[in-house]
Amino acid sequence: MKKWLLNNKLYFIGALTGAVAGFFYWKFVGCINGTCVITSHPVRSTVYFALMGSLVFSMFKKDQKKITGSKMQN
């Protein structure tokens, strides 16, 4: 379990960062008339931004595959 958490810590950091950003976006920007689907409710905004943060941070994860020096075959 600990190994899995360490391997995926970048996803969790991204989700936490996104969740905080989503809450603050709802709090300070939000939606005035309530017609915005995502930003009109704090839970929706927090969950959406957590998902987006996790996806953005996943772009920076390094591959675990090692290249053996052989050329890739088509």
N, CA, C and O atoms as a CHARMM CRD file, in Angstrom:
* protein
*
  296
    1    1 MET  N      0.82500  -1.19400   0.00000 PROA 1      0.00000
    2    1 MET  CA     0.00000   0.00000   0.00000 PROA 1      0.00000
    3    1 MET  C      0.86600   1.25400   0.00000 PROA 1      0.00000
    4    1 MET  O      0.58600   2.21600  -0.71500 PROA 1      0.00000
    5    2 LYS  N      1.91300   1.23100   0.80500 PROA 2      0.00000
    6    2 LYS  CA     2.80100   2.38500   0.89100 PROA 2      0.00000
    7    2 LYS  C      3.51800   2.62400  -0.43900 PROA 2      0.00000
    8    2 LYS  O      3.72300   3.76800  -0.84600 PROA 2      0.00000
    9    3 LYS  N      3.89400   1.54600  -1.10500 PROA 3      0.00000
   10    3 LYS  CA     4.56100   1.66000  -2.40100 PROA 3      0.00000
   11    3 LYS  C      3.62000   2.26900  -3.43700 PROA 3      0.00000
   12    3 LYS  O      4.03400   3.10400  -4.24200 PROA 3      0.00000
   13    4 TRP  N      2.35800   1.85300  -3.41600 PROA 4      0.00000
   14    4 TRP  CA     1.38100   2.39100  -4.34100 PROA 4      0.00000
   15    4 TRP  C      1.17400   3.88500  -4.10800 PROA 4      0.00000
   16    4 TRP  O      1.08700   4.65800  -5.06200 PROA 4      0.00000
   17    5 LEU  N      1.09600   4.29100  -2.83900 PROA 5      0.00000
   18    5 LEU  CA     0.93600   5.70700  -2.51400 PROA 5      0.00000
   19    5 LEU  C      2.14100   6.51900  -2.98300 PROA 5      0.00000
   20    5 LEU  O      1.98600   7.62200  -3.50700 PROA 5      0.00000
   21    6 LEU  N      3.32700   5.97700  -2.79700 PROA 6      0.00000
   22    6 LEU  CA     4.52600   6.69000  -3.23400 PROA 6      0.00000
   23    6 LEU  C      4.60800   6.77700  -4.75300 PROA 6      0.00000
   24    6 LEU  O      5.07200   7.78300  -5.28800 PROA 6      0.00000
   25    7 ASN  N      4.16500   5.73900  -5.45300 PROA 7      0.00000
   26    7 ASN  CA     4.18300   5.76200  -6.91100 PROA 7      0.00000
   27    7 ASN  C      3.17500   6.75600  -7.48800 PROA 7      0.00000
   28    7 ASN  O      3.37600   7.27400  -8.58600 PROA 7      0.00000
   29    8 ASN  N      2.10600   7.01900  -6.76200 PROA 8      0.00000
   30    8 ASN  CA     1.04200   7.89000  -7.25400 PROA 8      0.00000
   31    8 ASN  C      0.93300   9.20700  -6.49000 PROA 8      0.00000
   32    8 ASN  O     -0.10900   9.86100  -6.53500 PROA 8      0.00000
   33    9 LYS  N      1.97400   9.59500  -5.80200 PROA 9      0.00000
   34    9 LYS  CA     1.90000  10.80000  -4.98300 PROA 9      0.00000
   35    9 LYS  C      1.70300  12.05900  -5.81200 PROA 9      0.00000
   36    9 LYS  O      1.11400  13.02600  -5.32800 PROA 9      0.00000
   37   10 LEU  N      2.17800  12.06700  -7.04300 PROA 10     0.00000
   38   10 LEU  CA     2.00800  13.23600  -7.89200 PROA 10     0.00000
   39   10 LEU  C      0.53200  13.46500  -8.22700 PROA 10     0.00000
   40   10 LEU  O      0.09200  14.61000  -8.32300 PROA 10     0.00000
   41   11 TYR  N     -0.22800  12.39600  -8.40300 PROA 11     0.00000
   42   11 TYR  CA    -1.67000  12.52000  -8.64500 PROA 11     0.00000
   43   11 TYR  C     -2.37300  13.12400  -7.42500 PROA 11     0.00000
   44   11 TYR  O     -3.24600  13.98200  -7.56200 PROA 11     0.00000
   45   12 PHE  N     -1.98600  12.67000  -6.24400 PROA 12     0.00000
   46   12 PHE  CA    -2.61900  13.16900  -5.02800 PROA 12     0.00000
   47   12 PHE  C     -2.26300  14.62500  -4.76000 PROA 12     0.00000
   48   12 PHE  O     -3.11000  15.40200  -4.32000 PROA 12     0.00000
   49   13 ILE  N     -1.02300  14.99400  -5.02100 PROA 13     0.00000
   50   13 ILE  CA    -0.61500  16.38800  -4.84600 PROA 13     0.00000
   51   13 ILE  C     -1.37600  17.27400  -5.82600 PROA 13     0.00000
   52   13 ILE  O     -1.82800  18.36000  -5.46400 PROA 13     0.00000
   53   14 GLY  N     -1.51800  16.81000  -7.06700 PROA 14     0.00000
   54   14 GLY  CA    -2.27300  17.56500  -8.06500 PROA 14     0.00000
   55   14 GLY  C     -3.73500  17.70100  -7.69700 PROA 14     0.00000
   56   14 GLY  O     -4.33100  18.76200  -7.88000 PROA 14     0.00000
   57   15 ALA  N     -4.31400  16.63000  -7.17900 PROA 15     0.00000
   58   15 ALA  CA    -5.72000  16.67400  -6.77700 PROA 15     0.00000
   59   15 ALA  C     -5.92600  17.62600  -5.60400 PROA 15     0.00000
   60   15 ALA  O     -6.90100  18.37700  -5.57500 PROA 15     0.00000
   61   16 LEU  N     -5.02400  17.59500  -4.65400 PROA 16     0.00000
   62   16 LEU  CA    -5.13000  18.48800  -3.49800 PROA 16     0.00000
   63   16 LEU  C     -4.96500  19.94700  -3.92200 PROA 16     0.00000
   64   16 LEU  O     -5.72100  20.81500  -3.48400 PROA 16     0.00000
   65   17 THR  N     -3.99100  20.20700  -4.76100 PROA 17     0.00000
   66   17 THR  CA    -3.76900  21.56400  -5.25600 PROA 17     0.00000
   67   17 THR  C     -4.97700  22.05400  -6.04700 PROA 17     0.00000
   68   17 THR  O     -5.42000  23.19000  -5.87400 PROA 17     0.00000
   69   18 GLY  N     -5.50800  21.19900  -6.91200 PROA 18     0.00000
   70   18 GLY  CA    -6.67700  21.56200  -7.69300 PROA 18     0.00000
   71   18 GLY  C     -7.91000  21.78300  -6.83400 PROA 18     0.00000
   72   18 GLY  O     -8.70100  22.68900  -7.09900 PROA 18     0.00000
   73   19 ALA  N     -8.07800  20.96200  -5.81000 PROA 19     0.00000
   74   19 ALA  CA    -9.23400  21.11400  -4.92800 PROA 19     0.00000
   75   19 ALA  C     -9.19500  22.44900  -4.18900 PROA 19     0.00000
   76   19 ALA  O    -10.21400  23.12800  -4.06700 PROA 19     0.00000
   77   20 VAL  N     -8.03100  22.81500  -3.70300 PROA 20     0.00000
   78   20 VAL  CA    -7.88800  24.10300  -3.01600 PROA 20     0.00000
   79   20 VAL  C     -8.14800  25.24900  -3.98900 PROA 20     0.00000
   80   20 VAL  O     -8.84600  26.20900  -3.66000 PROA 20     0.00000
   81   21 ALA  N     -7.57600  25.13900  -5.19600 PROA 21     0.00000
   82   21 ALA  CA    -7.79100  26.17900  -6.20400 PROA 21     0.00000
   83   21 ALA  C     -9.26900  26.26000  -6.59700 PROA 21     0.00000
   84   21 ALA  O     -9.79400  27.35800  -6.78800 PROA 21     0.00000
   85   22 GLY  N     -9.93200  25.13700  -6.71800 PROA 22     0.00000
   86   22 GLY  CA   -11.35000  25.12500  -7.06900 PROA 22     0.00000
   87   22 GLY  C    -12.21700  25.76000  -6.00200 PROA 22     0.00000
   88   22 GLY  O    -13.16300  26.48600  -6.30800 PROA 22     0.00000
   89   23 PHE  N    -11.89300  25.48700  -4.75500 PROA 23     0.00000
   90   23 PHE  CA   -12.66800  26.10300  -3.67600 PROA 23     0.00000
   91   23 PHE  C    -12.47700  27.61100  -3.66400 PROA 23     0.00000
   92   23 PHE  O    -13.44000  28.36700  -3.53000 PROA 23     0.00000
   93   24 PHE  N    -11.23500  28.04300  -3.80300 PROA 24     0.00000
   94   24 PHE  CA   -10.97500  29.48600  -3.81900 PROA 24     0.00000
   95   24 PHE  C    -11.57300  30.14700  -5.05800 PROA 24     0.00000
   96   24 PHE  O    -12.00700  31.29700  -4.99700 PROA 24     0.00000
   97   25 TYR  N    -11.60100  29.43500  -6.17300 PROA 25     0.00000
   98   25 TYR  CA   -12.24700  29.98500  -7.37100 PROA 25     0.00000
   99   25 TYR  C    -13.73300  30.18100  -7.12400 PROA 25     0.00000
  100   25 TYR  O    -14.29300  31.21100  -7.49800 PROA 25     0.00000
  101   26 TRP  N    -14.37400  29.20400  -6.50000 PROA 26     0.00000
  102   26 TRP  CA   -15.78900  29.34500  -6.16900 PROA 26     0.00000
  103   26 TRP  C    -16.00400  30.48800  -5.19100 PROA 26     0.00000
  104   26 TRP  O    -16.94700  31.26700  -5.33200 PROA 26     0.00000
  105   27 LYS  N    -15.13200  30.58600  -4.20300 PROA 27     0.00000
  106   27 LYS  CA   -15.28500  31.58100  -3.13900 PROA 27     0.00000
  107   27 LYS  C    -15.12300  33.00700  -3.66000 PROA 27     0.00000
  108   27 LYS  O    -15.92300  33.87900  -3.32200 PROA 27     0.00000
  109   28 PHE  N    -14.09900  33.25700  -4.47600 PROA 28     0.00000
  110   28 PHE  CA   -13.78200  34.61800  -4.87500 PROA 28     0.00000
  111   28 PHE  C    -14.27500  35.00600  -6.26500 PROA 28     0.00000
  112   28 PHE  O    -14.48600  36.19200  -6.52000 PROA 28     0.00000
  113   29 VAL  N    -14.46400  34.05100  -7.17000 PROA 29     0.00000
  114   29 VAL  CA   -14.93900  34.36900  -8.51500 PROA 29     0.00000
  115   29 VAL  C    -16.37400  33.87600  -8.66000 PROA 29     0.00000
  116   29 VAL  O    -17.30300  34.66200  -8.84600 PROA 29     0.00000
  117   30 GLY  N    -16.53100  32.56400  -8.57100 PROA 30     0.00000
  118   30 GLY  CA   -17.85100  31.95100  -8.56800 PROA 30     0.00000
  119   30 GLY  C    -18.73200  32.29700  -9.74300 PROA 30     0.00000
  120   30 GLY  O    -18.25600  32.57900 -10.84200 PROA 30     0.00000
  121   31 CYS  N    -20.02200  32.27100  -9.49000 PROA 31     0.00000
  122   31 CYS  CA   -21.02400  32.55000 -10.51400 PROA 31     0.00000
  123   31 CYS  C    -22.11100  33.40100  -9.86300 PROA 31     0.00000
  124   31 CYS  O    -22.73400  32.97600  -8.89000 PROA 31     0.00000
  125   32 ILE  N    -22.33600  34.57900 -10.38600 PROA 32     0.00000
  126   32 ILE  CA   -23.24600  35.53800  -9.75500 PROA 32     0.00000
  127   32 ILE  C    -24.69700  35.07900  -9.80200 PROA 32     0.00000
  128   32 ILE  O    -25.38900  35.12300  -8.78500 PROA 32     0.00000
  129   33 ASN  N    -25.16700  34.64100 -10.96000 PROA 33     0.00000
  130   33 ASN  CA   -26.58700  34.33000 -11.09100 PROA 33     0.00000
  131   33 ASN  C    -26.92500  32.85800 -10.88500 PROA 33     0.00000
  132   33 ASN  O    -28.10400  32.50600 -10.92400 PROA 33     0.00000
  133   34 GLY  N    -25.94200  31.97900 -10.66700 PROA 34     0.00000
  134   34 GLY  CA   -26.20800  30.57900 -10.37300 PROA 34     0.00000
  135   34 GLY  C    -26.45700  29.69700 -11.57700 PROA 34     0.00000
  136   34 GLY  O    -26.85400  28.54400 -11.41200 PROA 34     0.00000
  137   35 THR  N    -26.23800  30.19600 -12.78100 PROA 35     0.00000
  138   35 THR  CA   -26.48200  29.39100 -13.97500 PROA 35     0.00000
  139   35 THR  C    -25.25200  28.61400 -14.42600 PROA 35     0.00000
  140   35 THR  O    -25.35100  27.77400 -15.32000 PROA 35     0.00000
  141   36 CYS  N    -24.11000  28.87500 -13.83400 PROA 36     0.00000
  142   36 CYS  CA   -22.89300  28.14600 -14.19300 PROA 36     0.00000
  143   36 CYS  C    -22.96400  26.75600 -13.55800 PROA 36     0.00000
  144   36 CYS  O    -23.17100  26.63300 -12.35100 PROA 36     0.00000
  145   37 VAL  N    -22.79600  25.73300 -14.35500 PROA 37     0.00000
  146   37 VAL  CA   -22.97500  24.37000 -13.86200 PROA 37     0.00000
  147   37 VAL  C    -21.89000  23.99700 -12.85300 PROA 37     0.00000
  148   37 VAL  O    -22.19300  23.43000 -11.80300 PROA 37     0.00000
  149   38 ILE  N    -20.64700  24.30500 -13.15400 PROA 38     0.00000
  150   38 ILE  CA   -19.54600  23.86000 -12.30100 PROA 38     0.00000
  151   38 ILE  C    -19.28400  24.82400 -11.15100 PROA 38     0.00000
  152   38 ILE  O    -19.15500  24.39300 -10.00600 PROA 38     0.00000
  153   39 THR  N    -19.20400  26.10000 -11.43200 PROA 39     0.00000
  154   39 THR  CA   -18.75100  27.05000 -10.41800 PROA 39     0.00000
  155   39 THR  C    -19.85800  27.61600  -9.54000 PROA 39     0.00000
  156   39 THR  O    -19.57600  28.46100  -8.69100 PROA 39     0.00000
  157   40 SER  N    -21.09400  27.19000  -9.70600 PROA 40     0.00000
  158   40 SER  CA   -22.16000  27.72600  -8.86200 PROA 40     0.00000
  159   40 SER  C    -22.26400  27.00100  -7.51800 PROA 40     0.00000
  160   40 SER  O    -22.89200  27.51600  -6.59300 PROA 40     0.00000
  161   41 HSD  N    -21.66200  25.81800  -7.39600 PROA 41     0.00000
  162   41 HSD  CA   -21.68600  25.05800  -6.13900 PROA 41     0.00000
  163   41 HSD  C    -20.25400  24.75000  -5.71100 PROA 41     0.00000
  164   41 HSD  O    -19.42200  24.40200  -6.54900 PROA 41     0.00000
  165   42 PRO  N    -19.95600  24.87300  -4.42200 PROA 42     0.00000
  166   42 PRO  CA   -18.57500  24.65400  -3.97700 PROA 42     0.00000
  167   42 PRO  C    -18.08900  23.22000  -4.15700 PROA 42     0.00000
  168   42 PRO  O    -16.91400  23.00900  -4.45700 PROA 42     0.00000
  169   43 VAL  N    -18.95400  22.23900  -3.98200 PROA 43     0.00000
  170   43 VAL  CA   -18.52400  20.84000  -4.11300 PROA 43     0.00000
  171   43 VAL  C    -18.18300  20.51900  -5.56100 PROA 43     0.00000
  172   43 VAL  O    -17.16300  19.88800  -5.83900 PROA 43     0.00000
  173   44 ARG  N    -19.02700  20.94800  -6.47200 PROA 44     0.00000
  174   44 ARG  CA   -18.76000  20.69200  -7.89300 PROA 44     0.00000
  175   44 ARG  C    -17.46700  21.35200  -8.34200 PROA 44     0.00000
  176   44 ARG  O    -16.65700  20.74900  -9.04700 PROA 44     0.00000
  177   45 SER  N    -17.28700  22.58800  -7.92800 PROA 45     0.00000
  178   45 SER  CA   -16.08300  23.31700  -8.30300 PROA 45     0.00000
  179   45 SER  C    -14.83800  22.65000  -7.73100 PROA 45     0.00000
  180   45 SER  O    -13.82600  22.53100  -8.42100 PROA 45     0.00000
  181   46 THR  N    -14.90500  22.22100  -6.49300 PROA 46     0.00000
  182   46 THR  CA   -13.76500  21.58700  -5.84000 PROA 46     0.00000
  183   46 THR  C    -13.42400  20.25300  -6.49700 PROA 46     0.00000
  184   46 THR  O    -12.25300  19.96900  -6.74900 PROA 46     0.00000
  185   47 VAL  N    -14.42600  19.44100  -6.77400 PROA 47     0.00000
  186   47 VAL  CA   -14.18300  18.13200  -7.38800 PROA 47     0.00000
  187   47 VAL  C    -13.66300  18.28800  -8.81600 PROA 47     0.00000
  188   47 VAL  O    -12.74300  17.57800  -9.22000 PROA 47     0.00000
  189   48 TYR  N    -14.24200  19.20600  -9.57600 PROA 48     0.00000
  190   48 TYR  CA   -13.80500  19.41800 -10.95900 PROA 48     0.00000
  191   48 TYR  C    -12.35200  19.88100 -11.01100 PROA 48     0.00000
  192   48 TYR  O    -11.55800  19.35900 -11.79300 PROA 48     0.00000
  193   49 PHE  N    -12.01000  20.85300 -10.18400 PROA 49     0.00000
  194   49 PHE  CA   -10.64300  21.35600 -10.18300 PROA 49     0.00000
  195   49 PHE  C     -9.66600  20.31500  -9.63400 PROA 49     0.00000
  196   49 PHE  O     -8.50900  20.28400 -10.05300 PROA 49     0.00000
  197   50 ALA  N    -10.10800  19.46100  -8.70500 PROA 50     0.00000
  198   50 ALA  CA    -9.24200  18.38900  -8.21200 PROA 50     0.00000
  199   50 ALA  C     -8.93000  17.40400  -9.33100 PROA 50     0.00000
  200   50 ALA  O     -7.79000  16.96000  -9.47000 PROA 50     0.00000
  201   51 LEU  N     -9.92200  17.06700 -10.11900 PROA 51     0.00000
  202   51 LEU  CA    -9.71100  16.17600 -11.26000 PROA 51     0.00000
  203   51 LEU  C     -8.76700  16.81400 -12.28000 PROA 51     0.00000
  204   51 LEU  O     -7.85100  16.15800 -12.77600 PROA 51     0.00000
  205   52 MET  N     -8.98700  18.06600 -12.58500 PROA 52     0.00000
  206   52 MET  CA    -8.12500  18.75800 -13.54400 PROA 52     0.00000
  207   52 MET  C     -6.69700  18.88900 -13.00900 PROA 52     0.00000
  208   52 MET  O     -5.73700  18.73500 -13.76500 PROA 52     0.00000
  209   53 GLY  N     -6.55300  19.16900 -11.72700 PROA 53     0.00000
  210   53 GLY  CA    -5.21900  19.26300 -11.13400 PROA 53     0.00000
  211   53 GLY  C     -4.48800  17.94100 -11.18700 PROA 53     0.00000
  212   53 GLY  O     -3.28500  17.90600 -11.44800 PROA 53     0.00000
  213   54 SER  N     -5.19400  16.85900 -10.94400 PROA 54     0.00000
  214   54 SER  CA    -4.59700  15.53000 -11.01200 PROA 54     0.00000
  215   54 SER  C     -4.13800  15.22100 -12.43100 PROA 54     0.00000
  216   54 SER  O     -3.05700  14.66400 -12.62500 PROA 54     0.00000
  217   55 LEU  N     -4.94600  15.57400 -13.42000 PROA 55     0.00000
  218   55 LEU  CA    -4.57100  15.33200 -14.80900 PROA 55     0.00000
  219   55 LEU  C     -3.38300  16.19000 -15.23900 PROA 55     0.00000
  220   55 LEU  O     -2.50000  15.71700 -15.95500 PROA 55     0.00000
  221   56 VAL  N     -3.36000  17.43400 -14.80800 PROA 56     0.00000
  222   56 VAL  CA    -2.24100  18.31200 -15.17100 PROA 56     0.00000
  223   56 VAL  C     -0.94400  17.83000 -14.52800 PROA 56     0.00000
  224   56 VAL  O      0.09900  17.79600 -15.18100 PROA 56     0.00000
  225   57 PHE  N     -1.00500  17.46100 -13.26000 PROA 57     0.00000
  226   57 PHE  CA     0.20400  16.99200 -12.58700 PROA 57     0.00000
  227   57 PHE  C      0.66400  15.64900 -13.13400 PROA 57     0.00000
  228   57 PHE  O      1.85000  15.33000 -13.05300 PROA 57     0.00000
  229   58 SER  N     -0.24800  14.85400 -13.69100 PROA 58     0.00000
  230   58 SER  CA     0.14200  13.55300 -14.24500 PROA 58     0.00000
  231   58 SER  C      1.01500  13.70500 -15.48500 PROA 58     0.00000
  232   58 SER  O      1.72400  12.77200 -15.86100 PROA 58     0.00000
  233   59 MET  N      0.97000  14.86200 -16.11700 PROA 59     0.00000
  234   59 MET  CA     1.81600  15.07900 -17.29200 PROA 59     0.00000
  235   59 MET  C      3.29500  15.09600 -16.92400 PROA 59     0.00000
  236   59 MET  O      4.14800  14.83800 -17.77400 PROA 59     0.00000
  237   60 PHE  N      3.60300  15.39500 -15.67500 PROA 60     0.00000
  238   60 PHE  CA     4.98600  15.51400 -15.23800 PROA 60     0.00000
  239   60 PHE  C      5.55100  14.23100 -14.64300 PROA 60     0.00000
  240   60 PHE  O      6.69500  14.20900 -14.19000 PROA 60     0.00000
  241   61 LYS  N      4.76400  13.16900 -14.63900 PROA 61     0.00000
  242   61 LYS  CA     5.23600  11.90300 -14.10400 PROA 61     0.00000
  243   61 LYS  C      6.17100  11.23400 -15.10600 PROA 61     0.00000
  244   61 LYS  O      5.86300  11.15400 -16.29500 PROA 61     0.00000
  245   62 LYS  N      7.29900  10.76100 -14.62600 PROA 62     0.00000
  246   62 LYS  CA     8.27000  10.10000 -15.48800 PROA 62     0.00000
  247   62 LYS  C      7.84900   8.66300 -15.73700 PROA 62     0.00000
  248   62 LYS  O      7.24800   8.02200 -14.87500 PROA 62     0.00000
  249   63 ASP  N      8.17000   8.16300 -16.92900 PROA 63     0.00000
  250   63 ASP  CA     7.88600   6.77100 -17.25400 PROA 63     0.00000
  251   63 ASP  C      8.82500   5.84800 -16.48800 PROA 63     0.00000
  252   63 ASP  O      9.99100   6.17600 -16.27300 PROA 63     0.00000
  253   64 GLN  N      8.31600   4.70500 -16.08200 PROA 64     0.00000
  254   64 GLN  CA     9.12000   3.72100 -15.36600 PROA 64     0.00000
  255   64 GLN  C      9.83100   2.78000 -16.32200 PROA 64     0.00000
  256   64 GLN  O     10.68100   1.99700 -15.89800 PROA 64     0.00000
  257   65 LYS  N      9.50000   2.84300 -17.60200 PROA 65     0.00000
  258   65 LYS  CA    10.11100   1.95700 -18.57400 PROA 65     0.00000
  259   65 LYS  C     11.56000   2.36400 -18.82200 PROA 65     0.00000
  260   65 LYS  O     11.88100   3.54800 -18.92300 PROA 65     0.00000
  261   66 LYS  N     12.41100   1.37400 -18.91600 PROA 66     0.00000
  262   66 LYS  CA    13.81600   1.63400 -19.22900 PROA 66     0.00000
  263   66 LYS  C     14.07200   1.28300 -20.67600 PROA 66     0.00000
  264   66 LYS  O     13.63500   0.24200 -21.16500 PROA 66     0.00000
  265   67 ILE  N     14.77300   2.14700 -21.34500 PROA 67     0.00000
  266   67 ILE  CA    15.12900   1.87900 -22.73200 PROA 67     0.00000
  267   67 ILE  C     16.40500   1.06200 -22.71900 PROA 67     0.00000
  268   67 ILE  O     17.38900   1.45000 -22.09000 PROA 67     0.00000
  269   68 THR  N     16.39200  -0.06200 -23.40400 PROA 68     0.00000
  270   68 THR  CA    17.53400  -0.98800 -23.37400 PROA 68     0.00000
  271   68 THR  C     18.59000  -0.67000 -24.41800 PROA 68     0.00000
  272   68 THR  O     19.61700  -1.34400 -24.48400 PROA 68     0.00000
  273   69 GLY  N     18.35600   0.33100 -25.22000 PROA 69     0.00000
  274   69 GLY  CA    19.34000   0.68900 -26.22800 PROA 69     0.00000
  275   69 GLY  C     19.01600   0.11200 -27.59400 PROA 69     0.00000
  276   69 GLY  O     19.63600   0.49700 -28.58500 PROA 69     0.00000
  277   70 SER  N     18.07400  -0.78800 -27.66700 PROA 70     0.00000
  278   70 SER  CA    17.70600  -1.33900 -28.96400 PROA 70     0.00000
  279   70 SER  C     16.74100  -0.38800 -29.64900 PROA 70     0.00000
  280   70 SER  O     15.98200   0.32700 -28.99500 PROA 70     0.00000
  281   71 LYS  N     16.78200  -0.39100 -30.97900 PROA 71     0.00000
  282   71 LYS  CA    15.91500   0.48100 -31.73600 PROA 71     0.00000
  283   71 LYS  C     14.49100  -0.07700 -31.73200 PROA 71     0.00000
  284   71 LYS  O     14.27300  -1.28800 -31.69800 PROA 71     0.00000
  285   72 MET  N     13.53300   0.85000 -31.76800 PROA 72     0.00000
  286   72 MET  CA    12.13700   0.41600 -31.82700 PROA 72     0.00000
  287   72 MET  C     11.83700  -0.11600 -33.21700 PROA 72     0.00000
  288   72 MET  O     12.26200   0.46400 -34.21600 PROA 72     0.00000
  289   73 GLN  N     11.11300  -1.21000 -33.27700 PROA 73     0.00000
  290   73 GLN  CA    10.76800  -1.81000 -34.54800 PROA 73     0.00000
  291   73 GLN  C      9.37700  -1.39200 -34.95300 PROA 73     0.00000
  292   73 GLN  O      8.48700  -1.27200 -34.11000 PROA 73     0.00000
  293   74 ASN  N      9.18200  -1.16800 -36.24600 PROA 74     0.00000
  294   74 ASN  CA     7.86400  -0.77400 -36.75100 PROA 74     0.00000
  295   74 ASN  C      6.99600  -1.96100 -36.96900 PROA 74     0.00000
  296   74 ASN  O      5.84900  -1.81700 -37.39300 PROA 74     0.00000
